Amino acid sequence: MPPIVSISNLSKTYASGYQALKNVSLDIERGEILALLGPNGAGKTTLISTICGIVNASAGSVTVDGYDTIKEYRSTRSLIGLVPQELTLGAFDRVWNTVCFSRGLFGKSPNAAYLEQLLKELSLWDKKESLLMSLSGGMKRRVLIAKALAHEPMILFLDEPTAGVDVELRK
């Protein structure tokens, strides 16, 4: 069975001249759990962003489930859930609305039962009607996880997912 993610000779040099990635090649198999470890500035976020189609590579290629991330962006992006490093949420949105909206962005039909279960598993169900601006940093991080899982992706990227989340909820 082919890898779910295949990266071949991937390089990224930013306009400033900083080379974040240099000839990275990697295959990620279906069901595999992989951790990218390294110091700040090592290129971890750049690699994830390139796989997700957010950052354009300077050279090389990436396929997700056999689809080219550039030529077939919509197909590849719908297979991926991304929890970004930064807390990026609309302050005046409500938890339930933002998770439902994220699901709809990927063309998925409403599924209240799935989203309810997701919010319960993330200990957010009692906050479903809360404004995002009223949540703690850890709760906002969990909303980002819910948003990433809302469309039931095959692949999940977590970029610093436990920052601001207390020890009990990390488990």
C-alpha positions in Angstrom: 0.0 0.0 0.0 1.5 3.4 -0.9 2.3 5.9 1.9 -0.4 8.3 2.9 2.1 11.2 2.7 5.1 11.2 0.5 7.7 14.0 0.5 10.4 14.0 -2.1 13.5 16.4 -2.1 11.5 19.2 -0.5 13.2 22.5 0.0 12.0 25.9 1.1 13.9 29.1 1.0 12.1 32.2 2.1 12.5 35.6 0.4 14.9 36.7 3.2 17.3 33.9 2.1 16.6 31.7 5.1 16.5 28.1 4.1 14.0 26.3 6.3 14.0 23.0 4.5 16.7 21.4 2.4 16.1 18.2 0.4 13.7 16.6 2.8 12.4 13.2 1.8 10.0 11.2 3.9 7.2 8.7 3.6 4.5 8.5 6.2 2.6 5.2 6.2 -1.1 4.8 6.9 -1.8 4.5 10.6 1.7 5.7 11.5 2.2 8.3 14.3 5.2 10.5 13.7 6.7 13.3 15.9 8.9 16.1 14.4 11.3 17.2 17.1 13.8 20.0 16.9 14.8 23.4 18.1 12.9 26.6 17.2 13.6 27.5 13.6 14.3 23.9 12.5 11.6 23.9 9.9 8.9 21.8 11.6 6.1 24.3 11.0 7.3 25.0 7.5 7.2 21.3 6.7 3.7 20.9 8.1 2.5 24.0 6.3 4.0 22.8 3.0 2.3 19.4 3.3 -1.0 21.2 4.0 -0.5 23.5 1.0 -0.3 26.7 3.1 3.4 27.3 2.1 4.7 26.8 -1.4 7.9 24.8 -1.6 10.9 26.1 -3.5 11.7 22.6 -4.8 10.5 19.1 -4.5 7.1 17.5 -4.3 4.5 16.3 -1.8 1.6 13.9 -2.3 -1.2 13.1 0.1 -3.0 9.8 -0.6 -1.5 9.9 -4.1 -2.7 13.5 -4.8 -0.2 16.3 -5.6 -0.6 19.0 -2.9 -0.2 21.8 -5.5 -2.1 20.5 -8.5 -4.9 18.8 -6.5 -5.0 21.2 -3.5 -8.7 20.7 -2.6 -8.4 16.9 -2.7 -5.4 16.9 -0.5 -6.6 19.6 1.9 -9.9 17.8 2.6 -7.9 14.8 3.8 -5.9 16.8 6.4 -6.9 18.3 9.7 -4.5 20.9 11.0 -4.1 22.3 14.6 -2.0 25.4 14.0 0.7 26.6 16.4 -0.9 30.0 16.9 -4.3 30.5 18.5 -6.3 31.9 15.6 -10.0 32.1 16.4 -12.7 34.7 15.8 -13.3 36.3 19.2 -17.0 36.8 18.7 -17.8 33.3 17.4 -19.3 30.6 19.5 -17.7 27.2 20.0 -20.5 25.3 18.3 -20.8 27.7 15.4 -17.1 27.7 14.7 -16.8 23.9 14.7 -19.9 23.5 12.5 -18.5 26.1 10.1 -15.2 24.3 9.9 -17.0 21.1 8.9 -19.0 22.9 6.2 -15.8 24.4 4.7 -14.8 20.9 3.6 -18.2 20.2 2.0 -19.3 17.8 4.8 -23.0 17.6 5.5 -24.1 18.6 9.1 -23.6 15.9 11.6 -24.7 17.2 15.0 -24.2 13.8 16.7 -20.5 13.6 15.6 -19.8 17.2 16.6 -21.5 16.7 20.0 -19.4 13.6 20.7 -16.2 15.4 19.5 -16.9 18.4 21.9 -17.7 16.0 24.7 -14.4 14.1 24.2 -12.5 17.4 24.3 -14.4 18.5 27.5 -16.0 21.4 25.6 -19.6 20.4 25.4 -20.6 22.6 28.4 -18.9 25.5 26.5 -20.6 25.0 23.2 -22.6 28.3 23.4 -19.7 30.3 24.9 -18.0 33.1 22.9 -14.4 32.1 22.0 -13.1 35.3 23.6 -14.4 34.1 27.0 -12.4 30.8 26.9 -9.1 30.1 28.6 -6.0 29.5 26.4 -6.3 25.8 26.9 -9.9 25.7 26.0 -9.2 27.7 22.8 -6.5 25.2 22.0 -9.0 22.4 22.3 -11.5 24.3 20.1 -8.7 24.3 17.4 -8.4 20.5 17.8 -12.2 20.2 17.4 -12.1 22.4 14.3 -9.3 20.2 12.8 -11.3 17.0 13.5 -14.7 18.4 12.5 -14.5 17.2 8.9 -13.2 13.8 9.9 -9.8 13.9 8.1 -7.6 10.9 7.4 -4.5 12.8 8.6 -4.1 15.1 11.6 -1.2 17.5 12.1 -0.7 18.9 15.5 1.7 21.9 15.6 2.4 22.5 19.4 -1.1 21.1 20.3 -0.5 21.0 24.1 0.7 24.5 24.5 -1.5 26.1 27.2 -3.4 22.8 27.9 -3.2 21.5 31.5 -1.6 18.1 32.3 -4.9 16.2 32.8 -6.4 17.3 29.5 -3.2 16.5 27.6 -3.8 12.8 28.3 
